[in-house]
Amino acid sequence: KLYHELQEMDVGIRDNHRQRQQKEVLQTLQKLFNGIYGKLSDLIEVRQTRFNLAVAVGLGINHDAVVVEDKETAKQCMQHMRKTRRGHFRFIPLNDIKTYPVSQELRRISGSSKPMMDVIKYEPQFERAVQFALNNTVVVDEINEARDIAYNLSSNLSGNSNDNNNTSTKRIRV
């Protein structure tokens, strides 16, 4: 038992060291280059603490992604990190990402569900990054409600909706 506790402490120390190192690299990048806004998770604020975990999970791999002005800024950052062999980030270039507004169908679902974008606050300039990361992600109070929504939406939408000549896929995360 003591051995496992020591292992957990060691993992925690390594994670803390890695986070500190990533923070230092990001600060360096912000000093060197213009157009770096910060990590997406730092640019949003969860309105109610009960949604903290849900938002962290909803952001997924974009939780620690760095929001930048454009692809060129992201390229400069990656070149610098490669040259110094420090840091590893995913980048969200505001001017170069495809985003879609939250589906209005999600707002009409009954129960406690609501689009995850509605449970957070962010500056208007970061809306594209938030839309990119969360798009049609829904937050609910109970797991059974999530299952019902996922089943009903997938059977009603059957994965696709046709728009005249072009087919677009609807993706809903619950």
C-alpha positions as CSV (number, residue, x, y, z in Angstrom):
1,K,0.0,0.0,0.0
2,L,2.8,2.4,0.9
3,Y,4.5,1.6,-2.4
4,H,1.4,2.6,-4.4
5,E,1.0,5.8,-2.4
6,L,4.7,6.7,-3.2
7,Q,4.0,5.9,-6.9
8,E,1.0,8.2,-7.0
9,M,3.0,11.0,-5.3
10,D,5.8,10.5,-7.9
11,V,3.3,10.8,-10.8
12,G,1.8,13.9,-9.2
13,I,5.2,15.5,-8.9
14,R,6.1,14.7,-12.5
15,D,2.7,16.1,-13.7
16,N,3.3,19.3,-11.7
17,H,6.9,19.6,-13.1
18,R,5.5,19.1,-16.7
19,Q,2.8,21.8,-16.1
20,R,5.3,24.2,-14.8
21,Q,7.6,23.6,-17.8
22,Q,4.7,24.1,-20.2
23,K,3.7,27.3,-18.5
24,E,7.3,28.6,-18.8
25,V,7.4,27.7,-22.5
26,L,4.1,29.4,-23.2
27,Q,5.3,32.6,-21.4
28,T,8.5,32.6,-23.5
29,L,6.5,32.2,-26.7
30,Q,4.2,35.1,-25.6
31,K,7.3,37.3,-25.1
32,L,8.8,36.4,-28.5
33,F,5.7,36.5,-30.7
34,N,2.6,38.6,-31.1
35,G,-0.9,37.1,-31.5
36,I,-0.6,34.4,-28.7
37,Y,-3.6,34.7,-26.4
38,G,-3.1,31.7,-24.0
39,K,-4.5,28.3,-23.3
40,L,-8.1,27.8,-24.1
41,S,-8.9,26.6,-20.6
42,D,-7.5,29.9,-19.2
43,L,-9.5,32.0,-21.7
44,I,-12.9,30.7,-20.5
45,E,-14.7,30.8,-17.2
46,V,-17.2,28.2,-16.1
47,R,-20.3,29.9,-14.8
48,Q,-21.1,27.3,-12.1
49,T,-18.5,25.1,-10.4
50,R,-20.6,22.0,-10.8
51,F,-19.8,22.1,-14.6
52,N,-16.0,22.3,-14.1
53,L,-15.3,18.6,-14.8
54,A,-17.9,18.5,-17.6
55,V,-16.3,21.4,-19.4
56,A,-12.8,20.0,-18.9
57,V,-13.9,16.7,-20.5
58,G,-15.9,18.5,-23.2
59,L,-12.9,20.5,-24.3
60,G,-11.0,17.2,-24.6
61,I,-7.7,17.6,-26.4
62,N,-8.3,21.3,-26.8
63,H,-8.3,21.9,-23.1
64,D,-4.6,22.9,-23.1
65,A,-4.6,24.1,-26.7
66,V,-3.0,27.5,-27.3
67,V,-5.2,30.1,-29.0
68,V,-3.3,32.1,-31.6
69,E,-4.2,34.7,-34.1
70,D,-3.3,32.7,-37.3
71,K,-1.5,29.8,-38.7
72,E,1.7,31.9,-39.2
73,T,1.9,32.5,-35.5
74,A,1.4,28.8,-34.8
75,K,4.2,27.9,-37.2
76,Q,6.6,30.4,-35.6
77,C,5.8,28.9,-32.2
78,M,6.3,25.3,-33.4
79,Q,9.6,26.3,-35.1
80,H,10.8,27.9,-31.9
81,M,9.8,24.9,-29.8
82,R,11.5,22.5,-32.2
83,K,14.7,24.6,-32.2
84,T,14.8,24.8,-28.4
85,R,13.5,21.2,-27.9
86,R,11.1,22.5,-25.3
87,G,7.3,22.4,-25.2
88,H,4.5,20.7,-27.0
89,F,1.2,22.4,-27.7
90,R,-1.8,22.0,-29.9
91,F,-2.7,25.4,-31.5
92,I,-6.1,26.9,-32.5
93,P,-5.5,29.6,-35.0
94,L,-8.6,32.0,-34.8
95,N,-8.4,33.2,-38.4
96,D,-7.9,29.8,-40.0
97,I,-10.4,27.4,-38.3
98,K,-13.8,26.3,-39.6
99,T,-16.5,26.8,-37.0
100,Y,-20.2,26.2,-37.0
101,P,-22.8,27.8,-34.7
102,V,-24.5,25.7,-32.0
103,S,-27.3,23.7,-33.5
104,Q,-30.7,25.2,-32.4
105,E,-32.0,21.6,-32.1
106,L,-29.8,21.3,-29.0
107,R,-31.6,24.3,-27.4
108,R,-35.0,22.6,-27.9
109,I,-34.1,19.4,-26.1
110,S,-36.2,19.0,-22.9
111,G,-34.8,18.2,-19.5
112,S,-31.7,19.7,-17.9
113,S,-29.6,19.6,-21.1
114,K,-28.0,22.7,-22.5
115,P,-25.3,23.4,-25.0
116,M,-21.9,23.5,-23.2
117,M,-21.2,26.8,-24.7
118,D,-24.0,28.2,-22.6
119,V,-22.4,27.2,-19.3
120,I,-19.2,29.1,-19.8
121,K,-18.1,32.8,-20.3
122,Y,-15.5,34.0,-22.7
123,E,-14.5,37.2,-24.5
124,P,-16.2,37.6,-27.8
125,Q,-12.9,37.5,-29.7
126,F,-12.5,33.8,-28.6
127,E,-15.9,32.6,-29.7
128,R,-14.5,30.9,-32.8
129,A,-12.0,28.9,-30.6
130,V,-14.8,27.9,-28.2
131,Q,-17.1,26.9,-31.1
132,F,-14.3,24.9,-32.6
133,A,-13.6,23.0,-29.4
134,L,-17.2,22.5,-28.1
135,N,-19.5,22.9,-31.1
136,N,-22.4,20.6,-30.4
137,T,-21.4,19.4,-27.0
138,V,-24.3,19.1,-24.5
139,V,-24.1,19.1,-20.7
140,V,-26.8,17.3,-18.6
141,D,-27.4,16.6,-14.9
142,E,-27.8,12.8,-15.1
143,I,-26.2,10.0,-17.1
144,N,-29.5,8.5,-18.0
145,E,-30.6,11.7,-19.5
146,A,-27.4,11.8,-21.6
147,R,-28.0,8.2,-22.8
148,D,-31.6,9.2,-23.8
149,I,-30.5,12.3,-25.7
150,A,-27.7,10.5,-27.4
151,Y,-30.0,7.7,-28.5
152,N,-32.9,9.9,-29.6
153,L,-30.7,12.4,-31.5
154,S,-28.7,9.7,-33.3
155,S,-31.9,7.9,-34.3
156,N,-33.6,11.2,-35.4
157,L,-30.6,12.7,-37.2
158,S,-29.3,9.3,-38.3
159,G,-25.9,11.0,-38.5
160,N,-26.5,13.2,-41.5
161,S,-28.6,16.0,-42.8
162,N,-28.8,16.9,-46.4
163,D,-28.4,20.5,-47.6
164,N,-29.4,20.7,-51.3
165,N,-26.2,19.7,-53.1
166,N,-23.9,19.2,-50.2
167,T,-24.1,16.7,-47.3
168,S,-23.0,17.8,-43.9
169,T,-22.5,15.5,-40.9
170,K,-24.1,16.5,-37.6
171,R,-22.0,15.5,-34.6
172,I,-23.4,15.7,-31.1
173,R,-21.4,15.0,-28.0
174,V,-23.2,14.4,-24.8
